[in-house]
Amino acid sequence: MDIRNICLLGHGGSGKTSLVESMLYLTGATDRLGKPADGNTVCDYDPEEIKRQISISLAMTPVIYNGVKINVLDTPGNFDFAGEMQSGVRAAEVGVLVCASKDGLSVGAERCWKYLKEQNKPCIVYVSKEDEENANFSETLAALREKLSKSIAPVVAPIWDGNKRTIGIIDVINRKAYQMPENKKGKRVEIPIPDSKQAVLDELYGELMEAVAETSDEKMEKFFEGEPFTKEEIMEGLKIGVREGTLAPVVCGSALTGLGTEMLMSTIIDLVPASTEMAAEKATDESGNNSVEVKRDPNGPTAAIVFKTISDQYGKYSLVKVVSGKITGDMSLYNPATGKTEKLGRLYTIKGKKNEEVKEIACGDIGAIAKMDRLKTGETLCDPKSVVKLAPVQFAEPCYSRAIAPKTRGQDEKVGTGLIRLNEEDPTFSVVNNAETHQVVVSGAGDIQIDVLVSKLKSRFGVEAELDTPRVAYREKIRKQVRKQGRHKKQTGGSGQFGDVHIVFEPQDEQEDMIFAEEVFGGSVPKNFFPAVEKGLREACVHGVLAGYPMVFLKATLVDGSYHPVDSSEIAFKTAAQLAYKAALPEASPVLLEPIGELKVTIPDSYMGDILGDLNKRRGRVMGMNPTGSGDQVVEAEVPMAEMMTYAIDLRSMTQSRGSFTFRFVRYEDCPAAAQEKAIAEAKALAEE
């Protein structure tokens, strides 16, 4: 069977899930039109999706139209779940960009278009919700052309009634008009093209012919000579334009009435190349050569990419796209990431939450393998005799962090196990158990993603968790030299304890760890007690004197002392060293050090003033600005980590979600007085708690 793999992309609420419902209903795959608001759609089946009425995970369903299988990947529009969109684009041949007609060009659509171009994937634009009041196809089309590309080419023209509502559409390529039956049930009905639309049709048809002419020299010659193209030449030219990304066809319609849905499916079948017609994929072989090509050959050695993992109460499913060869249940395939051969089990085709067992997954098709516990998202399964590693899904780094803890004491393990399971499904978030701040920190794309994780911990794993601001891992150091004595003397019947040391404490800049030295003369402290003195100091350095943070860049030199031939012991000298530490450091001008990170924030030019002003408030130092070449600027700055806790959310609101950033730790620096006071007060409050 002929196969097309498409990924629906766009801003949240643009109608992607409703469009899938329309496709399923019109092809007879479902007997009712599900609605997200009613919680009965095929693709939004997770309890969290039904509760929130938004898509959270990538969902898949096949649609059979005119004998062709269209694998539809429905992705969330919310920016917190962009990783799901990236997984979908990895598996699809083409992205279908869904734009709501009355909203014009949304930020989500802009971002998805940009991502498709980065991934070199073709695009079809579907202008949705044409049945709604204030829908404006012309304005949306103008915005698409102005902001996205001149390659935007409508293959449809809407027919409006007196109230500007869309009541029909014209297929520009085939020069036919359609409308939906009065009862809105069944297939579209052909109608005559209105006289008022002839001029628009001729103009759009002419634009398409220009686009066809540009796909080859022969066609360009024919076009200039005024010769009409044959139907085969038109379809061939448009297909080349779509595959090479020089043409982005635009269709429109309404998922609610079904108008335009068949037109979209026809456009996908006619203009989107089959999976096996796409160019070979770049891969890496066993020796690390990354210029290997994997041809999309049904008879070639098997190579498939795991682009998504679904983990539910029934087990784990690895969603795979077969790039070459085929997969059958009795195969053993090699995983280059683990170096292990995996024995496959049952294979399925996925339709929302329903699975249907199949004997094989053919070249170019998408399916699922059950119970592959060692297999992770982004890994490759290939023929052991022809080892290749396909490019994994490239996820953005998590940029929003919250500390997570169980509401009830003693349930830490339950939270940890739940997060590990959820991470198999969603690798876009990370979990770190920070031993220094004694917090488990979960990092993702934004607050909604983290909130969903907490909800899933409760619904799936029965554990309630609460979120808090992550603590900042400060450090402490001293700024001047101090000499102090530490004397430990204890007499409690029998043998006593005696240790006496004089230690010079001073700052150093050679290494973070304490440097221990000794300059003892005349054996005032026997050599066999030196290790005990050092051990006592190293243990003491774990807690500084200002706020209990680790002491760094310290040098301690043992210069003098005394001992008792009977009562002196290692424990006594260890204690004496710690007494000297506690006495000296408050007098050695201690200061708090704060972690500084390197920020790279990518924004459109127009937001530059707001971003620079905000960085100034965060005590940031701007290091430079570099244009990206696509109208964006990358602002590089150094900012204290304590000031970056809410940056992911704040940047989104400052730039209408157009900005993105990366942030990584670079070094520690002296903390300004005001920030130091605040950090010390917080540390004391925490200690009292």
Helices and strands as residue ranges (DSSP letters): E 3-9, H 16-26, G 36-38, H 47-52, E 59-65, E 68-74, G 79-81, H 82-91, E 94-100, G 101-103, H 107-118, E 123-128, H 137-147, E 152-154, E 156-160, E 166-171, E 176-179, E 189-191, G 195-197, H 198-213, H 217-224, H 231-244, E 248-252, H 261-271, G 275-277, E 281-285, E 292-294, E 303-312, E 315-324, E 327-328, E 332-335, E 340-343, E 347-351, E 354-358, E 360-361, E 366-370, E 380-382, E 388-390, E 400-406, H 412-425, E 430-434, E 439-444, H 447-461, E 465-468, E 475-478, E 482-490, E 497-507, E 515-518, G 527-529, H 530-540, E 554-562, H 570-584, G 585-587, E 590-604, G 605-607, H 608-617, E 621-627, E 632-640, G 641-643, H 647-654, E 660-670, H 673-688
